[in-house]
């Protein structure tokens, strides 16, 4: 397929990450001018109606239809492979990779998870399984029987700052941010920053597909600042003008909150708990922003800026309504 075109397919486009990347590609002139088409695979196509209005080709997806997947990918040269937030994510990714091979998709950008290499299979299995997923994509580079993966890139995204929104009820009603992280630090990254990084990589061009500066890279992207729970609360206080307090809770308390206040998939809940476990072990005590800044040309979102983006999620309102977010 000609490198003059850029026909992109996003998997899990009905999820929070895929939806935002697709929206950015379709609506921002810096990216929309560089693409030919955007195909969105979604288990819930209706949730992508707004993307269809922007010009996306929205196709329903359900696991177990390999030939249908191959047909969906025949006109695609670039895949944004986003593992879905479900228990069977490894098997689904395997099916997607096999379909990409059959369709000879040249460029693959995989969204993985920062910290997966430090996670232990018996302690943090939902985080560690991203190593298994990376292991499906990396060998493609050396497979001469297919063009798939000839131009790869892996983005290991840090812990999304938006996950803090899951505790919005406690923030609004009790002015507290409850997290099971003890006194350790981590560097939450804004979802919008990951979407921006992905958009740059997906639309970059080089003689082999992706921009040579991105091709073959393993990009780790965290937030710009290591923060403890107290420092997160201080940033929220300054941004919102309301005194916020961090409360270190147990994992059991976190399970109770996530089970009763959210509608996220149980496997995603397990992933979050695994990441908190990694934080408590001190294995998330790092910042990785150099690649992000070099590629996007802008600094990542600071904690204060993040809290300013979501005032209604954290501050008490007389008539407030929670924003709907895909898991």
N, C-alpha and C positions, 0 to 999 in steps of 0.2 A: 504494500500500500504506500502511496506517495507520501513523503515527509512534508509535502506542501499542505496536507490535510492533518487535522487532529480531531479524530472521532473518539470521544471519551465515553466509557461506560463506568458508572458508579454502582457498586453493590451496596446493599443495605441503605438505599437512598431514602427510605422512610424513617431511618434513625436520625438522631440529633446531628451526628457528625456528617453523614452523607448528605443530608438535606441542606446543611449550611454550605458545604463545599459546592454542591450543585447550584445553589442560589447565587453564590459568589461568581462562579464560572459564567453563568447566564446573564447576570445583571451588571457586573462591573466591566466597564469598557476596556480596562487593562487586560482582561482575560477573555471576554466575549469576542473581541476582535481577533483572537488567536486560535479560535476553535471552529470546527465545521459543524459538529453536532455533539449533543450530550444525551446519552441514554441512561435512564435510571431504572435499575432493577429494584422492585419493592414488593414485600409480602403484603403490604397494605397500600395498593396503588392510589386509593382515594386520598390518602394523606399527602400525596404529591401533586394534587391538582394545581396548586399554585406554581409548581415547577413546570407543569405542562403549559400553563398560561405564559410562562417565560420562554417557552420554546423547546422544552425537554421532551424527549421520547420516553414515556413512562410505560414500562412493561411489567406485568405481574410476574412474581417469582415464587416458586414453592420447590423445596428440595425434592430430588428424585426424578427430575426431568432432564437428563443429560443432553439429549439431542435438541431439545427446545433451547437450552442454554447455548449450545453451539450455534444454533441458528440466530439467536439474539446477538451473538458476538461476531458474526461474519463480516460486518462492515466496521468493526471497531479496531482501532490500532493502539489504543491506550486504555488500560483498566485501572481504576482506583479500587483496590481490593480492600474492603472494610469488613472485617469479621463481624457477624451479627451478634447482638447481645442475647444469645440463647445458649442453652446447655449443649446443643449439638454443633457449636461453632466450628470445631476442628473438622468434622465430617463435611460440613457445608463448604468450608474453604477448600477442602480437597476436591470436592465436586466442581467448584468454580475454577480452580487451577487446571483441572483436567479438561474442562470445556475451553478454557483459554488456549491450552495447548492444541486442541483439535481445531480451533479457529485461527491459530497462528497470530495471536495478539502480541505485537512486538514489545510494547512498553507496559510494565507492571509496576505500579506504585502501591506498596502494601502499608496499611496502617497497623502498626504494632503498638506495644506498650512499653514505656520506659520502666525499668526495674525488673523486666521479665528474666533477664540474665542473672539477677541476684536472688530471685525467688527460688525457694526450695519446693520440690514437687510434693513433699508430704505436708508442708506447712502452708504454702500458697499455690495450690494446684491451678486455680483459675488464672492466675498471673503467669505461671510457668508455662501454661499451654500455648502462650504466644511464641515461645521458643520452638514448639512443634510446628506452629503455623509458619514461622520464618523458615524452618527447615523444609517446607514444601516449596517455597519460592526460590530460595538461594540456589539449589541445584539446577534450576532451569537454565541458568547462565551457561552451563557447560554441556547442555543437551543439544547436539548438532542436528537432531532429527526434527527440531521445531524452531520457529522464530520466537516463540514465547519466552519472555524473560531475557531476551537479548539486550534489552535496555531497562534494567531494574532500578528501583530505589525503595528503601525501607525507611519509614518515618516512625520512630518510637515516641509516641506522645506521652507526656507526663500526666499526672493526676489532674483531671479537669477541675478547675476552680468551680465550675457550675455544679459540681456534686455537692457543694456546700449549700446550694439552694434546697436540697432535700431536707434540710433542717430549718427551713424558713419558718415553720410554725413556732418552733422554740424561740427563734430570733424575734418574731413579731410579738409573741405573747409574753415572753420572759426576758427579752433582750439578752439572750445567750446563744453561743455557738457551741453545741456539744459534739465533740469528736473523740473517738477512741484512740488517741495518738500519744497519750501521756505527755511528756515534756520534750519529745523529739521534734525535729524540724523537717519540713519538706517544702517543695517549690511548686505550688499549684499553677497550672497554665490555663489561660483562657481558651475556651473552645474556638473563638474567633481567630486566635493566633494560629492554631493548628490548621484551620480551614484556609487561612491566608497562605501558610507555608505550602500546603498541598496544592493550592491553585497555581502557585508559581512553578512548582515542580511539574505539574501536569501539562502546563502550557509552554514550558521551556523546550527549545528545539536544538538539536545537534545533528551531526552527520549520521549518527546511529539510532536516532530516535529522540530520547530526552536530551536536554542540555548536558554536555559533557561535564559540566561542573556539578551536576546532580546525579548523573548516571553512575550506578554502582555504589552510591553512597548509602551509608546507614546513618540517618540523621536522628539524633536524640534531641528532643525539644521539651524543655521544662519551662516553668515560669522564671522570672528574672531574679527572684529573691527567696532565699531560705527563710521560712517563717515558722515560728512555733505557734501553738494555739493562742497564746497571749498576744503575740504580735499580729496575728490575723484579726483578733478582736480589736486591737488598737487601731489597725487600718480601717476596720469597719466603723469604729467610733468616729474617727476623723472624717471619713467620707460621708457618713450619714447624719452626723450631728446628734447621734443618740448613743448614750453610753452602752457599749456591748461588752459582754464578759464571756471568756472562754471557760468551758467546763469539760474537764477530762472525764469521759464516761467509759464504762466497760464495754466489751464487745457485745455482751448480752443486751445491754441498753441500746446499743446501736442497732442490733437485730430487731428489737422491739419497735424502734422508731421507723426503720426502713420498711418493716412489715406492715405497719398500721398507717403510715402517712404517705407512702409512695405506691406506685403501681409498676415499679421496675421488675423486670424478669428476675426470678430467684437466682439465676446464674450471674446476673449483673450484681445483685446484692452480694453474692459470694465473692465476686471480683473486688468490690469495694472493701469488704472485710479483709480480704487478702492483702490489699494495698495498705490498709491501716496497720496490719500486722507487720508489713515491711517497714513502715515508718517507725513503729515502736521498737523495732530491732536496730534502728539507726541506719538502715540501708538506703534511705531516700535522702540522705544528707548531702546532696549535690545539686548544682545548677548547671544546665547545659543550654546555652543560648547563642553561642558563637555562630553555628550554622544558620540558625533562624535569622539572625541579624544580617549575615552576609547575603543570604538568598532574598529576603524580603526588603532589606534596606531600612527597616524600622525596628525600634526596640519592642520587646514583648510587653504585654499589659502588666502594669504594676498592681499590687493588691488593692491599694486605695482606688485606683481607676476601675478595677473590677467591681467593687462594691457600689461605686457611683452608677454603674450600668444597671443595677437591679435594686433601686431603692424600695420599690413596692414589695419586693420579696422579703425584705428584712425589717422594714419599719411598720409599726402599727398603723392601720388605716380604719377609718370609720366604716367605709364600704370598699372592701378590697376583694380582689379576685385573683387567684393564683394562675399564672401563665401556664398554658399547656405545653409540655415538652415531651418529645419522643424519647423513649429509653435508649 
